[in-house]
């Protein structure tokens, strides 16, 4: 019995001694960095846009789901006289690139179809088939178009009457925050003058699934809708001029005289000369006209002013482009209306007609 008590006492002493020794050990201190230390707190990498379900499809199969800015986009499209649009996706076509990434042309075609579906707005916007460009252009011109050469845009406008080309460049990239992705660079270009109407880009993470394609093309399409709406509706800071093309002038000076005439059309705020070419026999000029109303309104106002002149006609309007042509000996007359108020608040309208020197057409 004594021996058992001794064993128990010895064990208790050793346990107490071990506890005391453990309590005497130095506790290692860990420095916790402050919240402002960016090196310590790295953000979780994510791919633009956020949140990931912002533009996801929520409707049933085959049901068109409008983007957030679609309604405003369609209204502005109507005020712009329904310009004809085309969507074209360009991508690497080399066999080496396809073998390296495993991405086939059909995968890129899915991006094009999705962009067309969004910008078509359920059939409310006129989107032309991009295959038509391949049919009407020769092989060299089509390859130049795929490479982003803006000098091909007038051919698209002339052959297909396309007003706006939405070009999307798609290519693999290893520079995205979330790893390998497809970088999508989109811009809307006016075919008349090559003007950039809107641009946006996004990195689409792999795989190129239907969900990913719909999500990221929806983001791109909505951003382009916002920018086109701002320009078409004359939003703050937007400059959406009407292009005026002058044909059959005899000299460059005659084009400048017509520019001075256009500046006096009611509603015109600014006229910018965008190129005049001429020789000893003929001249051609392009003007950018900022008008307070729609292109159709400017065309009506211009025709009204031309009604008291002779030898100059506005022959055509397409989207935001007006063609003018000198048809004979030209005498330009501008009509200005002033109002005088008498003491008895009676008003009298005085119409004054100013005649310029006749301008002869090119021969």
FENRASUL-V701445 format. One record per backbone hydrogen bond with DSSP energy under -1.0 kcal/mol. NH is the residue of the N-H (numbers start at 1). CO is the residue of the C=O. If there is no record, write none. Layout:
nh:NH co:CO
nh:NH co:CO
This chain:
nh:5 co:1
nh:6 co:2
nh:7 co:3
nh:8 co:4
nh:9 co:5
nh:10 co:6
nh:11 co:7
nh:12 co:8
nh:13 co:9
nh:14 co:10
nh:15 co:11
nh:16 co:12
nh:17 co:13
nh:18 co:14
nh:19 co:15
nh:20 co:16
nh:21 co:17
nh:22 co:18
nh:23 co:19
nh:24 co:20
nh:37 co:34
nh:38 co:36
nh:41 co:37
nh:54 co:51
nh:63 co:60
nh:70 co:67
nh:73 co:69
nh:74 co:70
nh:75 co:71
nh:76 co:72
nh:77 co:73
nh:78 co:74
nh:79 co:75
nh:80 co:76
nh:81 co:78
nh:82 co:77
nh:85 co:126
nh:86 co:164
nh:88 co:166
nh:90 co:168
nh:98 co:94
nh:99 co:95
nh:100 co:96
nh:101 co:97
nh:102 co:98
nh:107 co:104
nh:108 co:104
nh:109 co:105
nh:110 co:106
nh:112 co:108
nh:113 co:109
nh:114 co:110
nh:115 co:111
nh:116 co:112
nh:117 co:113
nh:118 co:114
nh:119 co:115
nh:120 co:116
nh:121 co:118
nh:125 co:120
nh:128 co:85
nh:132 co:129
nh:135 co:131
nh:136 co:132
nh:137 co:133
nh:142 co:138
nh:143 co:139
nh:144 co:140
nh:145 co:141
nh:146 co:142
nh:147 co:143
nh:148 co:145
nh:149 co:144
nh:152 co:149
nh:153 co:150
nh:156 co:152
nh:157 co:153
nh:158 co:154
nh:159 co:155
nh:160 co:156
nh:161 co:157
nh:162 co:156
nh:163 co:84
nh:164 co:84
nh:165 co:189
nh:166 co:86
nh:167 co:187
nh:168 co:88
nh:169 co:185
nh:170 co:90
nh:171 co:183
nh:173 co:181
nh:179 co:176
nh:181 co:173
nh:182 co:204
nh:183 co:171
nh:184 co:202
nh:185 co:169
nh:186 co:200
nh:187 co:167
nh:188 co:198
nh:189 co:165
nh:190 co:195
nh:191 co:163
nh:194 co:190
nh:197 co:188
nh:200 co:186
nh:202 co:184
nh:204 co:182
nh:206 co:180
nh:209 co:207
nh:213 co:209
nh:214 co:210
nh:215 co:211
nh:216 co:212
nh:217 co:213
nh:218 co:214
nh:219 co:215
nh:220 co:216
nh:221 co:217
nh:222 co:218
nh:223 co:219
nh:224 co:220
nh:225 co:221
nh:226 co:222
nh:227 co:223
nh:228 co:224
nh:229 co:225
nh:230 co:226
nh:231 co:227
nh:232 co:228
nh:233 co:229
nh:234 co:231
nh:235 co:230
nh:238 co:235
nh:242 co:289
nh:243 co:320
nh:244 co:287
nh:245 co:322
nh:246 co:285
nh:247 co:324
nh:249 co:283
nh:255 co:251
nh:256 co:252
nh:257 co:253
nh:258 co:254
nh:259 co:255
nh:260 co:256
nh:261 co:257
nh:262 co:258
nh:263 co:259
nh:264 co:261
nh:265 co:262
nh:268 co:265
nh:269 co:290
nh:270 co:290
nh:272 co:288
nh:274 co:286
nh:277 co:284
nh:279 co:282
nh:283 co:249
nh:284 co:277
nh:285 co:246
nh:286 co:275
nh:287 co:244
nh:288 co:272
nh:289 co:242
nh:290 co:270
nh:292 co:267
nh:298 co:294
nh:299 co:295
nh:300 co:296
nh:301 co:297
nh:302 co:298
nh:303 co:299
nh:304 co:300
nh:305 co:301
nh:306 co:302
nh:308 co:305
nh:309 co:306
nh:310 co:331
nh:313 co:325
nh:315 co:323
nh:316 co:323
nh:318 co:321
nh:321 co:318
nh:322 co:243
nh:323 co:316
nh:324 co:245
nh:325 co:313
nh:326 co:247
nh:327 co:311
nh:328 co:311
nh:330 co:359
nh:331 co:310
nh:334 co:354
nh:336 co:352
nh:338 co:350
nh:340 co:348
nh:342 co:346
nh:345 co:342
nh:348 co:340
nh:350 co:338
nh:352 co:336
nh:354 co:334
nh:356 co:332
nh:359 co:330
nh:362 co:248
